[in-house]
Structure formats: structure tokens, C-alpha cells
């Protein structure tokens, strides 16, 4: 990661989280997504993916919060 490039870091961490989900490592995916959002708090795509991971973890209330947050940042994207 490049500490001086938050946009790059958040994209990279989102992609890492997708790989973790495919491996069935949802807790690691969640950690990567949390870091992605920390680098870019308005990254709607990361909120959508984190909502999907919350669903996999059966944490539906948190999933709704993340989908709502994603919609606040990009109401036309990601089928939110």
C-alpha cells in the first residue's frame, strides 16, 4: 500500500476483499473493507461489498446500514 495514495489503497483493498470472499475468508474480507473505507470514507463500492459480506455473516442490520451509506454516496450505482 502507498500511504500517500488513499484512492489507490482503497481500490486495492476492495480487490483483496473480493479475493478473500472467494476463498471463504469473510472475516479477512471485512477487515480489508474496513481499511478501504478508512482510506476513502465515500467509497460506495466498498460499502456495497461490505454489506454483501455482512449478509454472508448473517448480520443483516449492518448490511442495511452499509447499503444505505453506499446509496448516500452514489444513489445511481451498484444496484443499491
C-alpha positions as CSV (number, residue, x, y, z in Angstrom):
1,X,0.0,0.0,0.0
2,X,1.0,3.6,-0.6
3,X,0.2,5.7,2.4
4,X,0.2,8.8,0.3
5,X,-2.4,7.5,-2.2
6,X,-5.7,6.8,-0.5
7,X,-7.7,6.2,-3.7
8,X,-5.2,3.5,-4.9
9,X,-5.2,1.9,-1.5
10,X,-9.0,1.7,-1.2
11,X,-9.3,0.1,-4.6
12,X,-6.6,-2.4,-3.9
13,X,-8.2,-3.3,-0.5
14,X,-11.6,-3.8,-2.2
15,X,-10.0,-6.2,-4.7
16,X,-8.3,-8.0,-1.8
17,X,-11.6,-8.4,-0.1
18,X,-13.2,-9.9,-3.2
19,X,-10.4,-12.5,-3.2
20,X,-11.0,-13.3,0.4
21,X,-14.7,-13.7,-0.1
22,X,-14.0,-16.2,-2.9
23,X,-11.8,-18.1,-0.6
24,X,-14.5,-18.1,2.1
25,X,-12.5,-15.9,4.4
26,X,-15.2,-13.4,5.2
27,X,-13.6,-12.1,8.4
28,X,-10.4,-11.1,6.5
29,X,-12.6,-9.6,3.7
30,X,-14.3,-7.5,6.3
31,X,-11.0,-6.3,7.7
32,X,-9.8,-5.3,4.2
33,X,-13.1,-3.5,3.5
34,X,-12.9,-1.6,6.8
35,X,-9.4,-0.4,5.8
36,X,-10.6,0.5,2.3
37,X,-13.4,2.7,3.8
38,X,-10.9,4.2,6.2
39,X,-8.8,5.3,3.3
40,X,-11.8,6.6,1.4
41,X,-14.9,7.2,3.5
42,X,-17.0,8.0,0.4
43,X,-16.2,4.8,-1.5
44,X,-19.7,3.5,-2.3
45,X,-18.5,0.3,-3.9
46,X,-16.7,-0.7,-0.7
47,X,-19.8,-0.1,1.3
48,X,-21.8,-2.3,-1.1
49,X,-19.2,-5.1,-0.8
50,X,-19.1,-4.8,3.0
51,X,-22.9,-5.0,3.0
52,X,-22.7,-8.2,1.0
53,X,-20.1,-9.6,3.4
54,X,-22.4,-8.7,6.3
55,X,-25.1,-10.7,4.6
56,X,-22.8,-13.7,4.4
57,X,-22.1,-13.3,8.1
58,X,-25.9,-13.0,8.7
59,X,-25.5,-9.5,10.2
60,X,-28.5,-8.0,8.3
61,X,-28.8,-4.8,10.3
62,X,-25.2,-3.8,9.5
63,X,-25.8,-4.8,5.8
64,X,-28.7,-2.4,5.6
65,X,-26.6,0.4,7.1
66,X,-23.8,-0.2,4.6
67,X,-26.2,-0.3,1.6
68,X,-27.8,2.9,2.9
69,X,-24.4,4.5,3.2
70,X,-23.5,3.4,-0.3
71,X,-26.7,4.9,-1.6
72,X,-26.0,8.2,0.1
73,X,-22.7,8.4,-1.7
74,X,-23.8,7.1,-5.1
75,X,-27.6,6.7,-5.4
76,X,-27.4,5.6,-9.1
77,X,-24.8,2.9,-8.8
78,X,-24.2,-0.7,-7.7
79,X,-27.9,-1.7,-7.7
80,X,-28.4,-0.4,-4.1
